[in-house]
């Protein structure tokens, strides 16, 4: 699981796209704490969980649906899932996440 989410080349590109840097030499708990501090936003949890969910769904599509590796498809899944999260979010979190999502390339 660690490899899938953090050290696989594909997941590294996904995290770079989101602006999340993982110190994979640290213990997992410390790794998350450090990444959150470096990310500098209270929305880290939502973005990180959505990123993990997108990587998991992408992996399942490759294994079970014979799909190819596609950063474009992962980005679309991430945007769709984060948009759903924004609908349920507190107003203060929405105020950050809406423009953040719009500014992703």
C-alpha positions as CSV (number, residue, x, y, z in Angstrom):
1,X,0.0,0.0,0.0
2,X,2.8,2.4,0.9
3,X,4.3,2.0,-2.6
4,X,0.9,2.5,-4.3
5,X,0.2,5.7,-2.6
6,X,3.6,7.3,-2.1
7,X,6.6,5.9,-4.0
8,X,5.1,4.6,-7.3
9,X,6.1,6.9,-10.1
10,X,2.5,7.5,-11.1
11,X,1.5,8.5,-7.5
12,X,4.5,10.8,-7.2
13,X,3.3,12.7,-10.3
14,X,-0.2,12.9,-8.8
15,X,1.1,14.4,-5.5
16,X,3.4,16.8,-7.3
17,X,0.4,18.0,-9.3
18,X,-1.5,18.7,-6.0
19,X,1.5,20.4,-4.4
20,X,1.9,17.8,-1.7
21,X,5.4,16.7,-0.9
22,X,5.9,13.4,1.0
23,X,9.0,12.6,3.1
24,X,9.0,8.9,2.4
25,X,11.9,8.3,4.8
26,X,9.8,9.4,7.8
27,X,7.4,7.2,9.7
28,X,3.9,7.3,8.1
29,X,2.4,9.4,10.9
30,X,5.3,11.9,10.8
31,X,5.2,11.8,7.0
32,X,1.5,13.0,7.0
33,X,2.1,15.6,9.7
34,X,5.1,17.0,7.8
35,X,3.3,17.1,4.5
36,X,0.3,18.9,6.1
37,X,2.6,21.5,7.6
38,X,4.4,22.1,4.3
39,X,1.1,22.2,2.4
40,X,0.0,25.0,4.7
41,X,-3.8,24.7,4.4
42,X,-6.6,23.5,6.6
43,X,-7.9,21.7,3.4
44,X,-5.0,19.3,3.4
45,X,-7.0,16.5,4.7
46,X,-9.7,16.7,2.1
47,X,-7.2,17.1,-0.7
48,X,-5.0,14.3,0.5
49,X,-7.9,11.8,1.0
50,X,-9.3,12.7,-2.4
51,X,-5.9,12.2,-3.9
52,X,-5.6,8.8,-2.3
53,X,-9.1,7.8,-3.4
54,X,-8.3,8.8,-7.0
55,X,-5.1,6.8,-7.0
56,X,-7.0,3.8,-5.6
57,X,-9.8,4.1,-8.2
58,X,-7.2,4.5,-10.9
59,X,-5.4,1.3,-9.8
60,X,-8.6,-0.6,-9.7
61,X,-9.4,0.5,-13.3
62,X,-6.0,-0.8,-14.4
63,X,-6.4,-4.1,-12.6
64,X,-10.1,-4.9,-13.1
65,X,-11.0,-3.0,-16.3
66,X,-7.7,-3.4,-18.2
67,X,-7.4,0.4,-18.4
68,X,-4.1,2.1,-19.1
69,X,-2.2,4.5,-16.9
70,X,-3.6,7.9,-17.5
71,X,-2.8,11.1,-15.6
72,X,-5.6,12.8,-17.5
73,X,-8.1,10.2,-16.2
74,X,-6.8,10.5,-12.6
75,X,-7.1,14.3,-12.7
76,X,-10.7,14.0,-13.9
77,X,-11.5,11.6,-11.1
78,X,-9.8,13.9,-8.6
79,X,-11.7,17.0,-9.8
80,X,-15.0,15.1,-9.8
81,X,-14.5,13.7,-6.3
82,X,-13.2,16.9,-4.8
83,X,-16.2,18.7,-6.3
84,X,-18.5,16.3,-4.4
85,X,-16.6,17.0,-1.2
86,X,-17.0,20.7,-1.7
87,X,-20.8,20.4,-1.8
88,X,-20.7,18.8,1.7
89,X,-18.0,21.1,3.1
90,X,-18.4,23.8,5.7
91,X,-18.6,27.3,4.2
92,X,-15.1,28.3,5.3
93,X,-13.7,25.2,3.6
94,X,-15.7,25.8,0.5
95,X,-14.3,29.3,0.4
96,X,-10.8,27.8,0.1
97,X,-11.4,24.7,-2.0
98,X,-13.5,26.3,-4.8
99,X,-10.8,28.7,-6.0
100,X,-8.1,26.1,-5.3
101,X,-9.8,23.6,-7.5
102,X,-10.4,26.2,-10.2
103,X,-6.7,27.1,-10.2
104,X,-5.5,23.5,-10.8
105,X,-4.1,23.1,-14.4
